[in-house]
């Protein structure tokens, strides 16, 4: 089973997710947005699967620092453009696994999906 974890290396939630995967001997590849950016086609697929709302991290500093004009009238296209321009706005982590996608980290959800 190929599992990919997407996020930012130094994020505390990412560290928890990676530690959980390691503790459960789940082999995964890590994609660091800060180093590799985000693939627009992959983001579009995630949005098609889960919607843009769960993916957009409105609580993060990057989003909060946006000019107000960029925060209003958000839709899929506008949110996607923001996340591509600044991948820090994508909620972390995003875990892709065969048959699914998990956004954010919760040990019990990871266990249900992966164990």
ZATI-835948 format. One line per field, with one value per residue (C-alpha): x negated, y, z negated. Coordinates in steps of 0.001 Angstrom, whole numbers. Layout:
// residues N
X	X; ...
Y	Y; ...
Z	Z; ...
This chain:
// residues 115
X	0; -1497; -913; -1958; -1977; -1880; -2713; -5513; -8372; -8453; -4697; -3833; -786; -2939; -5408; -2563; -1300; -4765; -5438; -2131; -2923; -6412; -5115; -2668; -5330; -3420; -5778; -5090; -6675; -6773; -6174; -7287; -5359; -8137; -10641; -8506; -5434; -2021; -1016; 2077; 3521; 3164; 4789; 7646; 8127; 8216; 10779; 12885; 12711; 13248; 14149; 11941; 13267; 11618; 8324; 8038; 6352; 8167; 6697; 3086; 927; 535; 4295; 4844; 2207; 3950; 5562; 9275; 10144; 8496; 10559; 14006; 16131; 14012; 14928; 13119; 11128; 10051; 9175; 7228; 5226; 4410; 3265; 1118; -492; -1088; -957; -1146; 2575; 3284; 4423; 1826; 1267; 2930; 2509; 3213; 3702; 5204; 8906; 8899; 7675; 7322; 7076; 5649; 4383; 6386; 4917; 8292; 9069; 5599; 6099; 9501; 8122; 4705; 4699
Y	0; 3338; 6096; 9707; 12366; 16024; 19003; 21059; 19350; 21554; 21648; 20113; 18295; 16864; 15596; 13822; 12223; 11071; 9679; 7776; 6307; 5299; 3807; 1702; 649; 2240; 2979; 6325; 8979; 12574; 15561; 18884; 21836; 24239; 22310; 20827; 23066; 21641; 20043; 21885; 18680; 16868; 19763; 19747; 16015; 16564; 19345; 17053; 14346; 16408; 19976; 23023; 24025; 21216; 21795; 25541; 26295; 29469; 29294; 29547; 32643; 32697; 32943; 35413; 37754; 37919; 41208; 41156; 41317; 37907; 36363; 37336; 35571; 32441; 29681; 26628; 28518; 31341; 28979; 26736; 29692; 30788; 27286; 26885; 30290; 29641; 25929; 26839; 27526; 23841; 22156; 19721; 16930; 15543; 11790; 9944; 6212; 3686; 4380; 7564; 10874; 12096; 15810; 16770; 14297; 12234; 8926; 7177; 8182; 7075; 3740; 3140; 3876; 2241; -587
Z	0; 1083; -1441; -987; -3678; -2609; -4768; -6265; -8074; -11181; -11825; -15223; -13849; -11064; -13657; -15500; -12284; -11258; -14738; -14646; -11221; -12376; -15643; -13649; -11114; -8239; -5390; -3765; -1619; -2810; -551; -2059; -616; -1604; 528; 3308; 3512; 4321; 7601; 8934; 10416; 7083; 5217; 7763; 7136; 3372; 3818; 6007; 3325; 162; 1161; 744; -2684; -4697; -2880; -3442; -6771; -7816; -11334; -10196; -10229; -6446; -5887; -8718; -7261; -3877; -2881; -3667; 36; 517; -2291; -1039; 1544; 1381; 3773; 5073; 7730; 5410; 2554; 4923; 6263; 2691; 1692; 4814; 4281; 575; -313; -4009; -3649; -3102; -6290; -7556; -7190; -4106; -3911; -664; -879; 1510; 1494; -512; -1812; -5388; -6169; -9543; -12112; -14549; -15705; -15742; -12128; -11003; -12801; -11180; -7723; -7918; -10450
